[in-house]
Amino acid sequence: MTAENNFKKRNEKFITMMGKDSSLKKLTHTWFSKNSKYEYSYHFSWLGRPIIQFPQDIIAVQEIIWKVKPDLIIETGIARGGSLIFYASMLELIGKGKVVGVDIDIKKHNKKEIEKHSMFKRITMIQGSSIDQNISLKISKIAKKKQKVLVILDSNHTHNHVLQELELYSPLVSKGSYLIVFDTIIDDMPINFSIKRPWGKNNNPKTAVKEFLKHNNRFKVDKEIENKLLITVAPDGYLKCIRD
């Protein structure tokens, strides 16, 4: 066995062990719930634009993009555009691919900053609801022209909205690629965690994923990613497409 394989096997061993360490997971949840009052995820940027993601998940998505090498990345929820810039920059390194971002309300100042960024050449923005049939059909037409498609859901976090997104966009994901659902962590947080939001415990992306997986066998939860990260906003949210 080569040194490279030995290194990989050793990592896999410890990742599995971490995934079984309940005390470590408890510490992770405690840390997560405590940092939320400081808006931890808002403090980072990618190539100058606020990305509003945990650094750990940024690394995980980077690994996925580099491995899959998608021709198209679809993201629901644009916010300040840092994620779009991130995906586009990864595709720039790979040397191919486009990013489509959809949001019900693309703020003018954010749109302006995204459009003047050097990575905008790989980005298309669509304003409208991600669950609007006309919007989803428009994106589906774009996706049909691409071989490998990666989908990332990060807009409205209510159960019904995410479930509709899953139904609409999961057929676009290629075998071997991923359907990533962010903010499934909401279901693991204290009941008052999302008190000012329309989502919360028992009404969030994780509950939508559970419902979706009951009747869709094209995807399975990639637990290795979650076990490796420990700190992630997407427990049970990294869904690998295992069938055509």
C-alpha positions as CSV (number, residue, x, y, z in Angstrom):
1,M,0.0,0.0,0.0
2,T,1.3,3.4,-1.0
3,A,1.9,6.2,1.5
4,E,-1.0,8.1,-0.1
5,N,-3.3,5.2,0.5
6,N,-2.1,4.8,4.1
7,F,-2.8,8.4,4.7
8,K,-6.3,8.1,3.3
9,K,-7.1,4.9,5.3
10,R,-5.9,6.5,8.5
11,N,-8.1,9.6,7.9
12,E,-11.1,7.3,7.1
13,K,-10.6,5.5,10.4
14,F,-10.5,8.6,12.5
15,I,-13.5,10.2,10.7
16,T,-15.5,7.1,11.5
17,M,-14.4,7.2,15.1
18,M,-15.4,10.9,15.3
19,G,-18.8,10.1,13.9
20,K,-19.4,7.7,16.8
21,D,-18.2,10.0,19.5
22,S,-21.4,11.2,21.1
23,S,-19.6,13.5,23.6
24,L,-17.8,15.3,20.7
25,K,-21.1,15.8,18.9
26,K,-22.7,17.2,22.1
27,L,-19.8,19.7,22.4
28,T,-20.4,20.7,18.7
29,H,-24.0,21.4,19.3
30,T,-23.3,23.4,22.5
31,W,-20.7,25.5,20.6
32,F,-23.1,26.0,17.7
33,S,-26.0,27.2,19.8
34,K,-23.7,29.6,21.8
35,N,-22.1,31.2,18.7
36,S,-25.4,31.9,17.0
37,K,-26.1,35.1,19.1
38,Y,-22.9,36.6,17.5
39,E,-24.0,35.8,14.0
40,Y,-20.9,33.7,13.4
41,S,-21.7,32.7,9.8
42,Y,-21.9,36.4,8.8
43,H,-18.3,37.2,9.5
44,F,-16.6,35.6,6.5
45,S,-16.2,36.6,2.8
46,W,-15.0,35.0,-0.4
47,L,-13.0,37.1,-2.8
48,G,-14.5,40.2,-1.3
49,R,-18.1,39.3,-1.0
50,P,-19.9,38.1,2.3
51,I,-20.5,34.4,1.9
52,I,-22.6,33.8,5.0
53,Q,-21.5,30.2,5.5
54,F,-19.4,28.3,8.1
55,P,-15.8,27.9,7.0
56,Q,-16.1,24.1,7.5
57,D,-19.0,23.9,5.0
58,I,-17.1,26.1,2.5
59,I,-14.2,23.6,2.6
60,A,-16.6,20.6,2.2
61,V,-18.3,22.2,-0.8
62,Q,-14.9,23.0,-2.3
63,E,-13.9,19.3,-2.0
64,I,-17.2,18.3,-3.7
65,I,-16.8,20.8,-6.6
66,W,-13.2,19.7,-7.2
67,K,-14.2,16.0,-7.1
68,V,-17.4,16.3,-9.2
69,K,-16.2,19.0,-11.6
70,P,-19.8,20.1,-12.4
71,D,-20.7,21.8,-15.6
72,L,-23.5,23.7,-13.8
73,I,-24.0,24.7,-10.2
74,I,-27.5,25.8,-9.2
75,E,-28.1,27.7,-5.9
76,T,-31.4,28.8,-4.5
77,G,-30.8,31.8,-2.2
78,I,-28.3,34.4,-3.3
79,A,-28.1,36.8,-0.3
80,R,-25.0,39.0,-0.7
81,G,-23.5,36.8,-3.4
82,G,-20.4,35.4,-1.7
83,S,-21.5,31.8,-2.4
84,L,-22.0,32.5,-6.1
85,I,-18.5,34.1,-6.3
86,F,-17.1,31.1,-4.5
87,Y,-18.7,28.5,-6.8
88,A,-17.7,30.6,-9.9
89,S,-14.1,30.8,-8.7
90,M,-13.8,27.1,-8.2
91,L,-15.2,26.5,-11.7
92,E,-12.7,29.1,-13.0
93,L,-9.9,26.9,-11.5
94,I,-11.4,23.8,-13.1
95,G,-11.6,25.6,-16.4
96,K,-15.3,25.1,-17.1
97,G,-18.8,25.6,-15.9
98,K,-21.6,28.0,-15.0
99,V,-23.4,29.1,-11.9
100,V,-27.1,29.9,-11.8
101,G,-28.4,31.6,-8.6
102,V,-32.1,32.2,-7.9
103,D,-33.6,34.5,-5.3
104,I,-37.0,36.0,-4.7
105,D,-35.4,39.4,-3.9
106,I,-32.0,40.3,-5.3
107,K,-31.1,43.5,-3.6
108,K,-29.9,46.2,-6.0
109,H,-26.7,46.9,-4.1
110,N,-25.8,43.2,-4.0
111,K,-26.6,42.7,-7.7
112,K,-24.4,45.6,-8.5
113,E,-21.4,44.2,-6.5
114,I,-21.8,40.7,-8.0
115,E,-22.1,42.0,-11.5
116,K,-18.8,44.0,-11.3
117,H,-16.9,41.1,-9.9
118,S,-14.4,39.3,-12.1
119,M,-16.1,36.0,-11.5
120,F,-19.5,37.3,-12.8
121,K,-18.6,36.0,-16.3
122,R,-19.6,32.5,-15.0
123,I,-22.7,33.6,-13.1
124,T,-26.4,34.0,-14.1
125,M,-28.9,35.5,-11.6
126,I,-32.6,34.9,-11.8
127,Q,-35.0,36.8,-9.6
128,G,-38.1,35.0,-8.5
129,S,-39.3,32.2,-6.2
130,S,-37.3,29.0,-6.5
131,I,-40.6,27.0,-6.3
132,D,-42.3,29.1,-9.0
133,Q,-43.0,26.7,-11.9
134,N,-41.8,29.2,-14.5
135,I,-38.5,29.7,-12.6
136,S,-37.9,26.0,-12.2
137,L,-38.7,25.3,-15.8
138,K,-36.3,28.0,-16.9
139,I,-33.5,26.5,-14.8
140,S,-34.4,23.0,-16.0
141,K,-33.9,24.1,-19.6
142,I,-30.4,25.4,-18.7
143,A,-29.6,22.2,-16.9
144,K,-30.6,20.0,-19.8
145,K,-27.7,21.4,-21.8
146,K,-25.2,20.4,-19.1
147,Q,-23.6,17.0,-18.3
148,K,-22.9,17.3,-14.6
149,V,-25.2,19.3,-12.3
150,L,-24.7,20.2,-8.7
151,V,-27.6,21.7,-6.7
152,I,-27.4,23.7,-3.5
153,L,-30.6,24.7,-1.6
154,D,-30.2,27.7,0.8
155,S,-33.3,29.9,0.5
156,N,-36.5,29.8,2.6
157,H,-35.9,27.2,5.3
158,T,-39.5,26.1,6.0
159,H,-40.3,22.4,5.5
160,N,-42.8,22.9,2.7
161,H,-40.6,25.3,0.7
162,V,-37.5,23.0,0.9
163,L,-39.6,19.9,0.1
164,Q,-40.9,21.6,-3.0
165,E,-37.3,22.6,-3.9
166,L,-36.2,19.0,-3.5
167,E,-38.9,17.7,-5.7
168,L,-38.3,20.3,-8.4
169,Y,-34.5,20.3,-8.5
170,S,-33.4,16.8,-7.5
171,P,-34.1,15.4,-11.0
172,L,-31.5,17.8,-12.4
173,V,-28.7,16.3,-10.2
174,S,-26.3,14.0,-12.0
175,K,-25.3,10.6,-10.7
176,G,-22.2,11.0,-8.6
177,S,-22.9,14.6,-7.9
178,Y,-24.6,16.2,-4.9
179,L,-27.8,17.8,-3.7
180,I,-26.7,20.0,-0.7
181,V,-29.4,21.2,1.7
182,F,-28.1,23.9,4.1
183,D,-29.4,24.8,7.5
184,T,-30.7,21.3,8.4
185,I,-29.0,22.1,11.8
186,I,-32.1,24.1,12.7
187,D,-33.9,20.8,13.8
188,D,-31.0,20.0,16.2
189,M,-31.1,23.4,18.0
190,P,-33.1,24.4,21.1
191,I,-36.8,25.2,20.4
192,N,-36.2,29.0,20.8
193,F,-33.3,29.0,18.3
194,S,-35.5,30.3,15.4
195,I,-38.2,32.0,17.4
196,K,-38.4,35.0,15.1
197,R,-38.4,32.9,11.9
198,P,-41.2,31.1,9.9
199,W,-39.1,27.9,10.4
200,G,-38.0,26.1,13.5
201,K,-37.9,22.7,15.2
202,N,-40.0,20.2,13.3
203,N,-40.4,22.7,10.4
204,N,-37.1,23.0,8.6
205,P,-34.8,21.7,5.9
206,K,-33.9,18.5,7.9
207,T,-37.6,17.5,8.2
208,A,-38.0,18.2,4.5
209,V,-35.0,16.0,3.7
210,K,-36.4,13.1,5.8
211,E,-39.7,13.3,4.0
212,F,-38.0,13.5,0.6
213,L,-35.8,10.5,1.2
214,K,-38.8,8.3,2.2
215,H,-39.9,8.2,-1.5
216,N,-36.7,9.0,-3.4
217,N,-34.0,6.3,-3.7
218,R,-31.7,8.3,-6.0
219,F,-30.0,9.9,-3.0
220,K,-28.3,8.9,0.2
221,V,-26.9,11.0,3.0
222,D,-23.1,11.2,2.8
223,K,-22.4,10.8,6.6
224,E,-18.7,10.9,6.0
225,I,-18.8,14.6,5.2
226,E,-20.7,15.4,8.3
227,N,-18.5,13.2,10.5
228,K,-15.4,14.8,9.1
229,L,-16.6,18.4,9.6
230,L,-18.2,18.0,13.0
231,I,-19.2,21.6,12.8
232,T,-21.6,22.0,9.9
233,V,-24.9,23.8,9.2
234,A,-25.9,20.8,7.1
235,P,-26.1,17.5,9.1
236,D,-27.9,15.0,6.9
237,G,-27.9,17.7,4.2
238,Y,-25.1,16.4,2.0
239,L,-27.0,14.1,-0.3
240,K,-25.1,12.1,-2.9
241,C,-26.8,11.1,-6.1
242,I,-26.3,7.3,-6.4
243,R,-28.6,6.5,-9.3
244,D,-29.4,7.9,-12.8
